[in-house]
Amino acid sequence: MLDATPVFVVFQKYNTAYGAGFSPLGLKWDFAARGRIEPYIELNGGTLFTNHQVPTGTSSVNFTDAAAFGVHLLGPRWAWSLEARYVHISNAGLGNLNPGVNTVQVRLGIGKFWRR
């Protein structure tokens, strides 16, 4: 799987960092659908690029790893996703400091089924 993050915002004490990233390494396990509800778990890793150092004083290029538990709500044409995600952001030693940032996120997504 490939996960793209077109907008990423980190609120910090001295600035707000804006960025984007992608996670080309991912595993996602969709459990068997029970009607319209399909739970899943996910593990992934990738890269995050920001306009300011995250955290301040480290690097503007970071690496991410994440674990998530979520559910797809399936409809005939649309699918909604709701998940809880743990994300670790770290520069992997690219900077002099590497304190890392840990977050817990709630994500909401929407998808459309295309039929031919």
C-alpha positions in Angstrom: 0.0 0.0 0.0 1.0 3.6 -0.5 -0.3 6.3 1.9 0.1 9.9 0.8 -0.3 12.8 3.3 -0.8 16.0 1.2 -1.0 18.3 4.2 0.6 17.8 7.6 0.5 20.5 10.3 2.6 20.5 13.5 1.8 23.2 16.1 5.0 23.9 18.1 6.0 26.4 20.8 8.0 28.8 18.4 6.3 28.1 15.0 3.8 26.1 13.1 5.3 23.6 10.7 3.5 22.7 7.4 4.5 19.8 5.3 3.7 16.8 3.3 4.8 13.2 3.2 4.3 9.7 2.0 4.5 6.2 3.4 5.5 3.6 0.8 6.0 0.8 3.3 2.7 -0.4 4.6 0.8 -3.4 5.7 -3.0 -3.3 6.1 -5.2 -6.2 7.2 -8.9 -5.8 6.3 -11.0 -8.2 8.4 -13.9 -10.0 6.7 -16.8 -7.6 6.1 -19.8 -8.1 8.3 -22.4 -6.3 6.1 -21.4 -2.7 5.8 -18.8 -2.6 8.5 -15.2 -3.7 7.8 -12.6 -3.3 10.6 -8.9 -3.1 9.8 -5.4 -2.7 11.4 -2.5 -1.0 9.7 1.3 -0.6 10.1 3.3 1.8 7.9 6.5 3.8 7.6 7.5 6.8 5.5 9.0 10.3 5.2 7.7 13.7 6.2 9.0 17.0 4.7 8.2 20.3 6.5 9.0 24.0 6.1 10.4 24.2 9.7 12.3 21.8 11.8 10.2 19.3 13.7 10.8 19.4 16.6 12.4 22.9 16.6 16.2 22.6 16.5 16.4 19.2 14.8 15.5 18.6 11.1 12.9 19.4 8.5 13.2 15.9 7.0 11.7 13.2 9.3 10.7 9.6 9.2 7.4 8.3 10.4 6.1 5.0 11.6 2.5 4.4 12.5 0.0 1.8 13.8 -3.7 2.2 13.3 -7.0 0.5 14.1 -10.0 1.6 12.1 -13.2 0.7 10.4 -14.6 1.1 6.9 -18.3 1.9 6.6 -19.2 0.6 3.2 -22.1 2.0 1.1 -23.1 1.2 -2.5 -21.0 4.1 -4.0 -19.2 5.6 -1.0 -17.0 4.3 1.8 -16.2 6.2 5.0 -13.2 5.4 7.2 -12.7 6.2 10.9 -9.5 5.3 12.7 -7.3 5.9 15.7 -3.6 6.1 14.8 -0.4 6.3 16.8 2.4 8.1 14.9 6.1 8.5 15.8 8.1 11.2 14.0 11.9 11.2 14.2 14.8 12.4 12.1 16.7 9.1 12.6 19.9 10.9 13.5 20.0 13.4 10.5 20.3 16.3 13.0 22.4 16.8 16.1 19.3 16.1 18.3 16.7 13.4 17.8 14.0 13.7 20.5 11.1 12.5 18.3 7.5 13.4 18.5 4.7 10.9 19.4 1.1 11.6 18.5 -2.3 9.9 18.7 -4.6 11.0 15.9 -8.2 10.4 14.9 -8.6 10.3 11.1 -11.8 10.5 9.0 -11.7 9.5 5.3 -14.0 9.1 2.4 -13.7 7.1 -0.8 -15.8 6.5 -3.9 -16.4 3.2 -5.7 -16.2 3.5 -9.5 -18.2 1.1 -11.6 -17.8 0.5 -15.3 
